[in-house]
């Protein structure tokens, strides 16, 4: 992994941070200090948010028992849905087992949530949907800050979407406050030597429309 320090030029440091980030699911067997985790959360907390409501809430899954309980319950739900969708039962079981292992083996697991109680209320569903979407966007911005801070500290991570497919299950398993709506699952750790690959980006022109 290419790393940069603040002693490098500001431009090199910035682009090294942006372009060096990777989605990585396997990590070295090395603990991440609580001070580093706190730094990641501090970076997340400085993200912009709609109305400056700061609607993000972060659940740190610190005990092996809680991680396994959540991972196994989500995996069981996913496995059943895969079979219902026509997947081979053995393949569904394999994928579910892999999902559990990815979560339980990660040194750091964070569940970002949207606190629905921070949102404005509107009498019509169109504006209420927009308000919810702004909240989701705000949480996503905070997560990107967190992932970039992880890159700065020499960590790698992965954004997993599983909780949005079973939010009630997640809330029940972790005994979360009811207004907290799970948005993702972030796994983080130090990289393995063979875990980092570089995937090319599409030409930027394919993603830009000028008017």
Buried (B, 14 or more C-beta within 10 A) or exposed (E): BEEBEEEEEEEEBEEBBEEBBBEBBBBEEEEBEEEBBEBBBEBBBEBEBBEEBBBBBBBBBEEEEBBBBBBBBBBBBBBEBBBEEEBEEEEBBEBBEEBBBBBBBBBBBBBBBBBBEBBEEEEEEEEBEBBBEBBBBBBBBBBBBBBBBBBBBEBBBBBBEBBBEBBEBBBEBBEBEEBBBBBBBBBBBBBBEEBEEEEEEEEEEEEEEEE
